[in-house]
Every structure is written in C-alpha cells, then in structure tokens.
C-alpha cells in the first residue's frame, strides 16, 4: 500500500480522517459512490471540501494511486469528482488508479480551489 507522504492525516480540529495508517487485515474496504444529500451537516461538507483541496494540491489532474487514502472519505467524492482511471477498475485494490474530474470538482467545491487555509 502506497503511503502518500505529506498528505494531511485529517481535517485539523476534527475526527474526519483522510488517510489510514496500515492496510486493513480483514481486506481492502471497497470504494463506493455515496449519495450526498443537501441536509448533510456543515462539518461533513467542510471535510469534503478540505479533502478535495488536499487531493487537488497533491495530484492535480494527474492519475494517482488510491494507496492509504481513506475509503470512507474518498467514497463521498467517488463517481463524481474523483473517477476511476483504470479499465477495468478494482474498487477493492490499494493500487487502483483514480483521477480528479476538474470540471465536476470545481463546480461542487469552488472553495477547494481557492488559496484557502484548511488548518
């Protein structure tokens, strides 16, 4: 499992996790598309935007390996702002490649593309 060095571990001041420390001994948690409803808590929306900002800062438009990125947090963006790059895509692999859909990401999280401080 690739560890993305320098990637923030969590949203500062919260328990919203962005990366995992080690592979899951029970098996890889699959990436799924989670529905984001309008009534989500502001803290959840802030965590999504901060995670998107960190992804953009680290990877930009280049494909990236899932590695130690948290499956739960990634699943909130998967299928919309973060898309599979591999064909066929294995949602249960730490080596799967993903890519940011810049147009969708900018539309959903315009604040993530500003020079903001998420700390």
C-alpha positions as CSV (number, residue, x, y, z in Angstrom):
1,X,0.0,0.0,0.0
2,X,1.5,3.3,-1.1
3,X,1.6,5.9,1.6
4,X,1.1,9.4,0.3
5,X,3.8,11.4,2.1
6,X,2.8,14.9,3.1
7,X,-0.9,14.3,2.6
8,X,-2.9,15.6,5.6
9,X,-3.9,12.9,8.0
10,X,-7.2,14.5,9.0
11,X,-9.1,17.8,9.0
12,X,-7.5,19.8,11.8
13,X,-9.5,20.0,14.9
14,X,-11.8,17.2,13.9
15,X,-12.0,13.4,13.8
16,X,-12.5,13.4,10.0
17,X,-9.8,11.1,8.8
18,X,-8.1,11.5,5.4
19,X,-5.6,8.6,5.4
20,X,-5.2,5.2,7.0
21,X,-2.0,4.1,8.8
22,X,-1.9,0.4,7.6
23,X,-3.8,-2.0,5.4
24,X,-7.0,-3.4,6.8
25,X,-6.2,-7.0,7.9
26,X,-9.7,-8.1,7.1
27,X,-9.4,-7.0,3.4
28,X,-9.5,-3.8,1.5
29,X,-12.5,-1.6,2.0
30,X,-14.1,-1.1,-1.4
31,X,-14.7,2.3,-2.9
32,X,-18.4,3.0,-3.4
33,X,-20.4,6.0,-4.6
34,X,-22.1,7.6,-1.6
35,X,-25.0,9.9,-2.0
36,X,-24.5,13.4,-0.7
37,X,-27.8,14.9,0.4
38,X,-28.5,18.7,0.9
39,X,-29.1,18.2,4.6
40,X,-25.6,17.0,5.4
41,X,-24.0,18.7,8.4
42,X,-21.8,21.7,7.7
43,X,-18.8,19.9,9.3
44,X,-19.2,17.0,6.8
45,X,-19.4,19.4,3.9
46,X,-16.2,21.2,5.2
47,X,-14.4,17.9,5.5
48,X,-15.3,17.0,1.9
49,X,-14.1,20.4,0.6
50,X,-10.8,20.1,2.6
51,X,-10.2,16.6,1.3
52,X,-10.9,17.7,-2.2
53,X,-8.4,20.7,-1.7
54,X,-5.8,18.2,-0.4
55,X,-6.3,15.9,-3.4
56,X,-6.0,18.8,-5.8
57,X,-2.9,20.2,-4.1
58,X,-1.2,16.8,-4.2
59,X,-2.3,15.3,-7.5
60,X,-3.9,18.0,-9.7
61,X,-5.1,16.4,-13.0
62,X,-2.6,13.5,-12.8
63,X,-3.8,10.0,-12.1
64,X,-3.0,8.8,-8.6
65,X,-2.9,5.6,-6.7
66,X,-5.5,5.0,-4.0
67,X,-2.9,3.9,-1.6
68,X,-3.5,4.9,2.0
69,X,-6.3,7.4,1.3
70,X,-9.3,6.7,3.5
71,X,-12.0,4.7,1.6
72,X,-14.8,6.3,3.6
73,X,-13.8,9.9,2.8
74,X,-12.9,9.0,-0.8
75,X,-16.3,7.4,-1.3
76,X,-18.1,10.7,-0.7
77,X,-16.3,12.0,-3.8
78,X,-16.1,8.8,-5.8
79,X,-18.1,8.6,-9.1
80,X,-18.5,12.4,-9.3
81,X,-15.4,14.5,-8.5
82,X,-13.0,11.5,-8.3
83,X,-13.2,9.0,-11.1
84,X,-11.7,5.6,-11.8
85,X,-8.7,5.8,-14.2
86,X,-8.1,2.1,-14.7
87,X,-10.3,0.0,-17.0
88,X,-11.3,-2.4,-15.5
89,X,-11.3,-0.6,-12.2
90,X,-10.9,-2.7,-9.0
91,X,-12.7,-0.9,-6.1
92,X,-11.0,-3.3,-3.6
93,X,-7.4,-2.6,-4.5
94,X,-5.0,-0.1,-2.9
95,X,-3.2,0.0,-6.2
96,X,-6.2,1.2,-8.2
97,X,-5.7,4.5,-10.1
98,X,-8.0,7.4,-9.7
99,X,-8.2,10.8,-11.3
100,X,-9.9,14.1,-10.4
101,X,-12.6,15.4,-12.7
102,X,-11.6,19.0,-12.5
103,X,-14.8,20.4,-14.0
104,X,-17.1,18.5,-11.6
105,X,-14.8,19.2,-8.6
106,X,-14.7,23.0,-9.3
107,X,-18.5,23.0,-9.6
108,X,-19.0,21.1,-6.4
109,X,-16.2,22.6,-4.3
110,X,-15.2,26.0,-5.6
111,X,-13.7,26.9,-2.2
112,X,-11.3,24.0,-2.5
113,X,-9.6,25.6,-5.5
114,X,-9.1,29.0,-3.8
115,X,-5.9,29.6,-1.9
116,X,-7.5,28.9,1.5
117,X,-6.0,27.6,4.7
118,X,-7.8,24.5,5.8
119,X,-6.0,24.2,9.1
